[in-house]
């Protein structure tokens, strides 16, 4: 039963399809062509046989350089996604599916696959290309493919090439897997992301599967409402009929590699095109659509190369580059640049010069991050943020990155240290505890060092490296605490070391017996501390027996070089210090 009779007898329904959508765009002095071949030995061969390999030739001109090469292959069944190209293994990078269910044939899945083979074609260049290991021999014997005449397999390579003799064109690639047939007799596709500057030599290309030469019931192809054709190869009532319009072959059974001139079907300024297919019987699956329109527009993109936080405030130095790649026109000078933190515009800049096609411009700018912005935030750079420049692609103007500010904590309040005077306003201090206090109040990646002068702190010289038993150099003495963050930013706090005169310890007995132990009336914390003290000692009858000060030796229990007897003696100690009243007391001299 042929497919034409089938539509009269059985009800059917479409189960699954993948929409044909925008895939890639190329802007430059570019054009495209296609090569490929079928695996069918005839149109839906009735003996239900199929090849596993076939070949096609590529012949580019000397001035034509390959920019991209995409391999598409398809067939009946759920898919063979591991094949070979010139004996090199190829695995599908993307796959497409279409399923048709009919009361007569049941469920019939079809597949298509994609692989980027730019490197292979660029390295191999012109010559013969053979697809092999595309094995559908068993698959087409199932699911009534042969009975329904939907048994097919084939492949095509889309090649985008550069030729400096061409005008500036925009090549847009769309792919998916959608179909028309007696099941769904019309299909509308809207091709967007276009920019038509001039419709001269505008063209559109198709990779389609399963079209038949012998079946042409209400089969049309329209662009923007007008039927297009390429007779006699592709007549208006049978657009997809097993042909290759790049080679003028009509032996590409059950697949089409076709292109059409559409300069009369597209208007200057168009940003989209509407493709309409109809079919009253023939199953035609659209896999790939390619358009070529003359276009002259820049395409601005921006990249943050690096950034460096400045020590003062929240200033950050940004180094960035604006590119004009994938374009067909220079990017004008004074193109705007917006800089955002968490979606808030905080600074602007602009390009300094006209950026040529495939050119770039690098800049540096210092921005100040508002205090309202958290430590962790999203930084965004947007070129043409005010949308004053028309571009080939308006959706690639933003660069974002997560940024973390390294902050310097608020100054740490460090308490002064005090200790008793050990003589001549010197004291011993334990700076280790203060150091630990500072460290505990800073992030772990900060460094802390102590210095005795501000100059040493800035120059990183004469660091205090012994902290536990530090003797002051002056009284009071200022210690400079330098904290350094990972950026090298410094903060300097201070505290003071203060030596004060503690009250002296006065013993109540001494034993001047020449045993070198306690032989004098020694008052601890007195000599060389209270430099102006005055000491008088009296016997029990009130006679003065000793008069001393900081320049005189301690009393050894004698008077006029004669030993005094064991007894209680009385002293008056005047420290000549406003903090202390004179001390009056007694001491026992024991022989």
Secondary structure, 3 states (H helix, E strand, C coil): CCHHHHHHHCCEEEEECEEEEEEEEEEECEEEEEEEEECCCCCCCCCCCCCCCEEEEECCCCCCEEEEEEEEEEEECCCCCEEEECCEEEECCEEEEEEEEECCCEEEEEEEEEEECHHHHHHHCCEEEEEECCCCCCHHHCCCCCCCCCCCEEEEEEEEEECCCCCCEEEEEEEEEEEECCCCCEEEEEECCCCCCEEEEEEEEEEEECCCCCCCCCCEEEECCEECCECCCECCCCCCCCCECCCCECCCCCEEEEEEECCCCCCCCCCCEEEEEECCCCCEEEEEEEEEEECCCECCEEEEEEEEECCCCCEEEEEEEEECCCCCCCECCCCEEEEEECCEEEEEEECCCCECCCCEEEEEEEEECCCCCCCEEEEEEEECCCCCCCECCCCCCEEEEEEECCCCCCCCCCCCEEEECCECCECEECCHHHHHHHHHCCCCCCEEEEECCHHHHHHCCCCCCCCCCEECCCCCEEEEEEEECCCCCEEEEEEEEEEECCCCECCCEECCCCCCCCCCECCECCCCCCCCCEEEEECCCCCEEEEECCCCCCECCEECCEECCCEEEEEEEECCCCCCCCEEEEEEECC
